Amino acid sequence: MNEPRPFAQPSTHPPAGMPPGLESGAAGLPGGRFRWTVCALLFFATTVNYIDRQILGLLAPLLQKEIGWSELGYSYIVTAFQAAYAVGLVAFGWFVDRYGTKLGYSVAIVMWSLAAAGHSLVRTAFGFGTARAALGLAEAGNFPSAVKVVAEWFPRKERALATGIFNSGSNIGAVFAPAVVPWLTVTFGWPAAFIATGALGFVWLAFWLLFYEHPERQKRLRPAEFAYIHSDPLEPPAGKIPWRSLFRYRQTWAIVAGRFLTDPVWWFYLYWLPKFLNERHHLTITALGLPLVVIYTVTSVGSIGGGWLSSRFIKRGWTVNRSRKLVMLICALCVVPIIYASRTADLWTSVLLIALAAASHQGWSANYFTLVSDMFPKRAVGSVVGLGGMAGAAGSLLFSPFVGYILQRTHNYLIPFVISGLAYLAALGVIQVLAPRLEPVALDESAGARIK
């Protein structure tokens, strides 16, 4: 095993071949770009994660006819995923803080790839619920691992951009799935679609094991870039942090409450959007592709743009608090028009309204995930992300059966869209009350945590 390197000092000379202006020096600019290779690995992992996650929503109209589940029965299948996802977020949040991101990510992607392929073996609603539960438990490892990797590999001023980039993988996965899954299904049958998408995780795993190490053990990392990554104020030495103790602090509750209110909206898009387009606009499985590709392509722009904008504000001298929250307010306001999506009979008006809302959700998320590393030390990031994700999954556990019940009774999507349109403004209000200045938490293992 490679020995951890000591804290590196910026080099006074640029590395060979580095263009002028990129060397570390008085301006504090990076002396390399390997951290963006790490970001690319996170991006592709998140892409695979969402391909595996999206496929059931795409095939739901077909499987509903073939297997015969009701609207409420489908909501229970979705709920099985979300319940397991909630448990998995807490478990993997602790696991990656305890054993590191390299092992944590590896375990998660092996488990979720096997679970994704396992859908091909089931033929009942209960079987799909069981397969979704296994997938949810394992897929929960993605975001605690990815957010912690960003905290370890990027200085604070670049974290929202890096988060926006890797989080845009969720949109690319959602674009790839409708472009490929219908063809796989029509050509080879729906079981083959689950097997093919599940196999992608093992391809990613090979690159992860080949290229990834913690910065202190990464031989490909130049000393100047190492110094740039660690240019934020030094954190105190690592120590054990019981995750239950994190509930004492209002910053934790800001993360928990925000995700409880907004995560259910994203789950609603993932699982009911293909059904909405099928029922409201009569699109078949092969016709769903173009509208979904448009929606999630626009969403990718929102994810990267939201992260870029707050990072840009910080580099211009704005406070982290002002930068993050202004972008989140813009995103929250841009979600509101989705309320009209269920009222229009025009397909492309619906598509564009949903695309704007989904893009705004991802711009919101790029900044929201970064709030964790803004307020908590790196050694607690995985646990806090896991707790927040568990709250988001718990909100989804309530929202999904509610959506199923409303649709079964009314056959109308207006109420779910109204809730979706207002959720982000409510969440931002709660965050402002609980963390008005995004105060960092100083964790004191001997006496609990105290706020600076």
Residue pairs with C-beta under 8 A, 6 or more apart in sequence:
1 217
2 213
2 217
2 219
3 217
4 214
4 216
4 217
5 216
5 217
5 226
7 230
8 223
8 224
8 226
8 227
8 230
9 223
9 227
10 24
10 25
10 31
10 223
10 224
10 227
10 228
11 23
11 24
11 31
11 222
11 223
11 224
11 227
12 25
13 23
14 20
14 22
14 23
14 31
14 224
15 23
15 31
15 32
15 222
15 224
18 31
18 32
21 29
22 29
22 30
22 31
22 32
23 29
23 31
23 224
24 30
24 31
24 224
24 225
24 227
24 228
28 228
28 231
29 228
30 224
30 225
30 228
30 229
31 222
31 223
31 224
31 225
31 227
31 228
32 221
32 222
32 224
32 225
32 228
33 225
34 218
34 220
34 221
34 222
34 225
35 153
35 154
35 162
35 221
35 225
35 229
37 211
38 149
38 153
38 211
38 212
39 150
39 153
39 154
39 162
39 165
39 166
41 204
41 207
41 208
41 211
41 212
42 146
42 149
42 150
42 162
42 165
42 166
42 169
43 165
43 166
43 168
43 169
43 172
44 169
44 204
44 207
45 105
45 109
45 142
45 146
45 166
45 169
45 204
45 208
46 142
46 146
46 166
46 167
46 168
46 169
46 170
46 173
47 169
47 170
47 172
47 173
47 176
48 109
48 113
48 173
48 200
48 201
48 204
49 112
49 139
49 142
49 169
49 170
49 173
50 169
50 170
50 171
50 172
50 173
50 174
50 177
51 173
51 176
51 177
51 197
51 200
52 112
52 113
52 116
52 135
52 139
52 173
52 197
52 198
52 200
52 201
53 135
53 139
53 173
53 270
54 173
54 174
54 177
54 178
54 181
54 270
55 116
55 119
55 177
55 181
55 193
55 194
55 197
56 63
56 77
56 119
56 128
56 132
56 271
57 270
57 271
57 272
57 273
57 274
57 275
58 177
58 178
58 181
58 182
58 274
58 285
58 288
58 292
59 181
59 185
59 190
59 193
59 285
60 74
60 271
60 274
60 275
61 274
61 275
61 278
61 285
62 185
62 190
62 285
63 69
63 128
63 190
64 74
67 123
67 124
67 125
67 128
68 125
69 77
69 125
70 408
71 404
71 407
71 408
72 401
72 404
72 405
72 408
73 125
74 275
74 404
75 400
75 401
75 403
75 404
75 405
76 125
76 129
76 401
76 404
77 125
77 128
77 129
77 132
78 132
78 267
78 271
78 396
78 400
78 404
79 396
79 397
79 400
79 401
80 129
80 130
80 132
80 133
80 136
81 132
81 133
81 135
81 136
82 136
82 267
82 393
82 396
82 397
82 400
83 133
83 136
83 393
83 397
84 132
84 133
84 134
84 135
84 136
84 137
84 140
85 136
85 137
85 139
85 140
85 389
85 393
86 140
86 389
86 390
86 393
86 394
86 397
87 137
87 140
87 390
88 136
88 137
88 138
88 139
88 140
88 141
89 140
89 143
89 144
89 385
89 386
89 387
89 388
89 389
89 390
89 393
90 243
90 386
90 387
90 390
91 137
91 140
91 386
92 104
92 108
92 140
92 141
92 144
92 145
92 382
92 386
93 144
93 243
93 382
93 383
93 384
93 385
93 386
93 387
93 389
94 243
94 382
94 383
94 386
95 104
95 107
95 141
95 382
96 104
96 105
96 141
96 144
96 145
96 148
96 382
97 148
97 241
97 379
97 380
97 381
97 382
97 383
100 214
101 145
101 148
101 149
101 152
101 212
101 214
101 382
102 208
102 209
102 212
102 213
102 214
104 141
104 144
104 145
104 382
105 141
105 142
105 145
105 146
105 149
105 208
105 212
106 205
106 208
106 209
107 141
108 138
108 139
108 140
108 141
108 142
108 145
109 138
109 141
109 142
109 201
109 204
109 205
109 208
110 201
110 202
110 205
111 134
111 137
111 138
111 141
112 135
112 138
112 139
112 141
112 142
112 201
113 198
113 199
113 200
113 201
113 202
113 205
114 138
114 198
115 131
115 134
115 135
115 137
115 138
115 198
116 135
116 194
116 197
116 198
116 201
117 194
117 195
117 198
117 199
118 131
118 134
118 194
118 198
119 128
119 131
119 132
119 135
119 191
119 194
119 198
120 190
120 191
120 192
120 194
120 195
121 127
121 131
121 191
122 128
122 130
122 131
136 393
140 386
140 389
140 393
143 369
143 385
143 389
144 381
144 382
144 383
144 385
144 386
144 389
145 382
146 166
147 163
147 369
147 372
147 373
147 381
147 382
147 385
148 378
148 381
148 382
148 385
150 159
150 162
150 163
150 166
150 370
150 373
151 159
151 372
151 373
151 378
151 381
152 214
152 215
152 378
153 162
153 215
153 229
154 162
154 229
155 228
155 229
155 230
155 231
155 232
156 232
156 314
156 320
156 373
156 374
157 311
157 314
157 315
158 311
159 311
159 370
159 373
159 374
160 306
160 307
160 308
160 310
160 311
160 314
160 324
160 366
160 367
160 370
161 304
161 307
161 308
161 311
161 366
162 307
163 307
163 365
163 366
163 367
163 369
163 370
164 303
164 304
164 305
164 306
164 307
164 308
164 362
164 363
164 366
165 303
165 304
165 307
167 303
167 307
167 362
167 365
167 366
167 369
168 299
168 300
168 303
168 304
168 362
170 303
170 362
171 296
171 297
171 299
171 300
171 303
171 358
171 362
172 296
172 300
174 270
174 292
174 295
174 296
174 299
175 292
175 293
175 296
175 297
175 300
177 197
177 292
178 274
178 288
178 289
178 292
178 293
178 296
179 289
179 293
181 193
181 197
182 285
182 286
182 288
182 289
184 192
184 193
184 196
185 192
185 193
185 285
186 285
186 286
211 220
213 219
215 221
215 226
215 229
215 230
235 377
235 378
235 379
236 377
236 442
236 443
238 379
239 379
239 443
239 445
240 445
241 379
241 380
241 383
241 443
241 445
243 383
243 386
243 387
245 448
245 449
246 252
246 380
246 383
246 384
246 387
246 449
247 253
247 387
248 448
248 449
249 441
249 449
249 451
250 434
250 435
251 375
251 376
251 434
251 435
251 438
251 439
251 441
251 451
252 384
252 387
253 434
254 371
254 375
254 430
254 431
254 434
254 435
255 371
255 372
255 384
255 385
255 387
255 388
255 391
256 387
256 388
256 391
257 391
257 427
257 430
257 431
257 434
258 368
258 388
258 427
258 428
258 430
258 431
259 368
259 388
259 389
259 391
259 392
259 395
260 391
260 392
260 394
260 395
261 395
261 423
261 424
261 426
261 427
261 430
262 361
262 364
262 365
262 368
262 392
262 423
262 424
262 427
263 389
263 391
263 392
263 393
263 395
263 396
264 392
264 395
264 396
264 398
264 399
264 400
264 423
265 335
265 361
265 419
265 420
265 423
265 424
266 358
266 361
266 365
267 396
267 399
267 400
268 399
268 400
268 403
268 416
268 420
269 354
269 357
269 358
269 361
271 400
272 403
272 413
272 416
273 292
273 295
273 354
274 288
274 292
276 342
276 413
277 283
277 288
277 291
277 292
277 347
277 350
278 284
278 288
279 411
280 342
280 350
280 413
281 347
281 350
283 291
283 347
291 347
291 348
291 351
294 351
294 355
295 351
295 354
295 355
295 358
296 358
298 355
298 356
298 358
298 359
299 355
299 358
299 359
299 361
299 362
300 359
300 362
301 359
302 331
302 358
302 359
302 360
302 361
302 362
302 363
303 359
303 362
303 363
303 365
303 366
304 366
305 359
305 363
306 327
306 331
306 360
306 362
306 363
306 364
306 365
306 366
306 367
307 363
307 366
307 367
307 370
309 327
309 363
310 323
310 324
310 326
310 327
310 366
310 367
310 370
311 323
313 322
313 323
313 326
313 327
314 320
314 323
320 374
320 438
321 436
321 437
321 438
324 367
324 370
324 371
324 374
324 438
325 428
325 431
325 432
327 363
327 364
327 367
328 364
328 367
328 368
328 424
328 428
328 431
329 428
330 360
330 363
331 360
331 361
331 363
331 364
331 367
331 424
332 360
332 364
332 424
332 425
332 427
332 428
333 425
334 356
334 357
334 359
334 360
335 356
335 357
335 360
335 361
335 364
335 420
335 421
335 423
335 424
336 421
336 422
336 425
337 353
337 356
337 357
337 421
338 353
338 354
338 356
338 357
338 417
338 420
338 421
339 414
339 417
339 418
339 420
339 421
340 349
340 353
341 349
341 350
341 353
341 354
341 357
341 413
341 417
342 350
342 412
342 413
342 414
342 416
342 417
343 414
344 350
344 353
357 420
357 421
360 424
361 424
364 424
369 385
371 431
371 435
371 438
372 381
372 384
372 385
372 388
373 381
374 438
374 440
375 435
375 438
375 439
375 440
375 441
376 384
376 440
376 441
376 443
377 441
377 443
379 443
380 441
380 443
399 419
403 416
406 412
406 415
406 416
407 413
407 416
439 451
439 452
440 451
440 452
441 449
441 450
441 451
441 452
442 449
442 450
442 451
442 452
443 449
444 450
